Amino acid sequence: MKRFKYRIEEASVNRNTRLILSLDPVGIDASRLESYALEMLEKLSDCICGVKLNWHLLLPLSLPEISKITSKAHELGLQCIADCKLNDIGSTNEVAVRYLMDAGFDAVTVNPFIGWADGVDAVIREASNRCGGVILITYMSHRGAAEGYGKIIVEDEGIQPFYKVFAYRALQWGCDGVIVGATRADIIREVYGILREDIPIYSPGIGVQGGSITDALKSGARYIIIGRSILYSQNPREEARRLMEYINHVLSSP
């Protein structure tokens, strides 16, 4: 099986879309979450190349229910990302990756602050054994990200912020992608300057959080992750199509 970054690229090219759905519903009764998720996938599948699930579904639903959602996504030609931001010791992370990928996820997100030895190494090893991908959280989309990912540190290589260190680590560790919030296009630009086309940048934070699709793409983001702006619109399908077409317009503009 191809690596995750090639599978999602293939889905993106086949559908002519760089849009990933953040399927994080709020205000939906727990008894309706599974059917809601399946319905959204059916409605939006031709506008997206992947779907990202966070705790909004991972906590209230059982693993068999999650498996139904990932199976439907795969049936529709989509890739599935578990946005769990793994942040524990290696042995615990291994268990999490095993359960998530057995439930049908193609990739997981991980927090690089845990380091390589007995941390990220276990995630990458377990994911690779299951043909899964690892996406490194490099700079989050909320304001508080500056307090951690934006902190300046001193190393032998010089003085630089954590997010640049993590971008270099993504290359060193062979990650399948990095997350950089669209709310900081300047940081997307810096990270892209390190990764170039080797590792794609996934960019959340559009719409409700104030990020700009145009700025994110022009700065080097490969995939745009959007949730609330689609899910809570009057017509999610029309909004997803509008966003997909706008992304393609930006990509085709000089």
Secondary structure, DSSP 8 states (H G I E B T S, - for coil): ---HHHHHHHHHHHHT--EEEE----S--GGGHHHHHHHHHHHHGGG-SEEEE-HHHHTTS-HHHHHHHHHHHHHTT-EEEEEEEE-S-HHHHHHHHHHHHHTT-SEEEE-GGG-IIIIIHHHHHHHHHTT-EEEEEEE-SSGGGGGTTT-EEEETTEEEEHHHHHHHHHHHHT-SEEEE-TT-HHHHHHHHHHHTTSS-EEE--BSTT-B-HHHHHHHT-SEEEE-HHHHTSSSHHHHHHHHHHHHHHHHH--
